[in-house]
């Protein structure tokens, strides 16, 4: 099973690449729950997980 098929919990930490319309691309670390909210924001051009982080 690839990492993209792995079920995620809301508190899993991920690195996200995102871009708002008219802005430059940026990346942040956030929880999966925050990522789900971020990708639903108005004017979001794209928002994708580029890395799953293990904090253990």
MIKE-698320 format. One record per residue (C-alpha): x, y, z; residue in one letter. Coordinates in steps of 0.2 Angstrom, whole numbers, padded with zeros to 4 digits, always signed. Layout:
BEGIN
XYZA ...
END
This chain:
BEGIN
+0000+0000+0000X +0007+0017-0005X +0008+0031+0008X -0006+0040-0002X -0017+0025+0002X -0014+0026+0020X -0029+0032+0031X -0025+0048+0040X -0030+0054+0057X -0035+0072+0060X -0019+0075+0070X -0007+0068+0058X +0006+0081+0053X +0009+0083+0034X +0019+0095+0023X +0007+0104+0011X +0011+0114-0005X -0002+0127-0009X -0006+0142-0020X -0019+0155-0019X -0025+0163-0035X -0013+0178-0038X -0001+0173-0025X +0016+0164-0025X +0017+0145-0021X +0021+0141-0003X +0022+0126+0009X +0018+0123+0027X +0018+0110+0040X +0000+0107+0047X -0011+0094+0054X -0022+0084+0041X -0037+0092+0048X -0030+0109+0045X -0025+0103+0027X -0043+0098+0024X -0049+0116+0029X -0035+0125+0019X -0040+0116+0003X -0058+0122+0004X -0053+0141+0006X -0060+0153-0008X -0047+0157-0021X -0036+0141-0018X -0028+0137-0034X -0021+0120-0028X -0017+0112-0011X -0008+0095-0010X +0001+0085+0002X +0019+0083-0003X +0026+0074+0013X +0019+0064+0028X +0029+0068+0043X +0033+0056+0057X +0035+0065+0073X +0039+0049+0083X 
END
